[in-house]
Amino acid sequence: MGGLRRYPLAGTEIVMIGTYSGGPSHATHRIGRVNGQGNTMDQFFEAERYVAHALGIPFIDISQSGMGYLTSTLYMSDELHPNAAGSLRHATYDAECLRQMVRRGLFDA
């Protein structure tokens, strides 16, 4: 794969974990709102996927985990940072994605 995956420590790999959207009361995450560069959260998510693909880095798309705008009261303590349930959901999703990567042979030497 790509150059960044060749990390100097034997047996290590770089995996990029994306971001998720905060809740509706968090100003920077409101649906359709643009950031200082004129991009929406959906455009930011797409840029994450693009960069990981372009660099050949395995990517965990946490925006697909069920955490985000519509579930912020379940999984976030302040409409942005995960609470205990959100941390568990994040970790469980990450672990399953890593298991899938292993099954596909992404970390074979």
C-alpha positions in Angstrom: 0.0 0.0 0.0 0.9 3.7 0.3 4.0 5.2 1.7 2.7 6.3 5.1 1.8 2.7 6.0 5.5 1.9 6.1 6.0 3.0 9.6 9.5 2.6 11.0 8.6 0.3 13.9 8.3 -3.3 12.7 4.8 -4.7 13.0 3.0 -1.4 13.3 0.4 0.1 11.0 -1.3 3.5 10.8 -5.1 3.5 10.8 -7.0 6.8 10.4 -10.1 7.2 12.6 -12.5 9.8 11.2 -14.7 12.2 13.1 -18.4 12.3 13.9 -20.8 15.1 14.0 -21.8 16.8 17.2 -25.4 17.5 18.2 -27.8 20.3 17.0 -26.9 22.6 19.9 -23.2 22.6 19.0 -22.8 25.6 16.7 -20.1 24.2 14.5 -22.1 21.0 13.7 -25.5 22.3 12.7 -26.9 20.7 9.5 -25.8 22.8 6.5 -23.6 25.1 8.5 -20.2 25.9 6.8 -16.9 26.3 8.6 -14.4 29.0 8.1 -13.2 27.4 4.9 -16.7 27.2 3.5 -17.2 23.4 4.0 -20.0 21.5 5.7 -19.5 18.5 8.0 -20.5 16.2 5.1 -17.8 17.7 3.0 -15.3 17.3 5.9 -16.2 13.7 6.2 -15.7 13.2 2.5 -12.3 14.9 2.7 -11.3 12.5 5.4 -12.2 9.5 3.3 -10.4 11.0 0.3 -7.2 11.7 2.2 -7.1 8.2 3.7 -7.7 6.6 0.3 -5.1 8.8 -1.4 -2.5 7.9 1.1 -3.4 4.3 1.3 -4.2 4.4 5.0 -6.9 2.1 6.4 -9.8 4.3 7.5 -12.4 3.8 10.2 -15.4 6.0 9.3 -16.8 6.7 12.7 -19.4 8.9 11.1 -21.1 5.7 10.1 -21.2 4.3 13.7 -24.5 5.7 14.7 -22.9 8.5 16.8 -23.8 11.9 15.6 -26.3 14.7 15.1 -29.4 12.7 15.6 -28.1 10.6 18.5 -26.2 13.2 20.4 -28.3 13.1 23.5 -27.7 9.3 23.8 -23.9 9.3 23.2 -22.6 12.7 24.0 -22.1 14.5 27.3 -22.2 18.1 25.8 -23.4 17.6 22.2 -19.8 17.0 21.1 -17.7 14.8 23.5 -18.7 11.2 24.1 -20.3 10.2 27.4 -19.8 6.6 28.8 -22.3 5.1 26.3 -20.7 7.1 23.4 -17.2 5.9 24.4 -18.4 2.3 24.5 -20.1 2.7 21.1 -17.0 4.3 19.6 -14.7 1.6 21.0 -17.0 -1.2 19.9 -17.3 0.2 16.4 -13.5 0.8 16.1 -12.8 -2.8 17.3 -15.3 -4.3 14.8 -13.7 -2.3 12.0 -10.3 -3.4 13.0 -11.4 -7.1 13.1 -12.8 -6.7 9.6 -9.5 -5.2 8.4 -7.7 -8.2 9.9 -10.0 -10.7 8.2 -9.4 -8.9 4.9 -5.6 -9.3 5.5 -4.8 -5.6 5.7 -2.2 -6.2 8.4 -0.5 -9.2 7.0 3.3 -8.8 6.8 
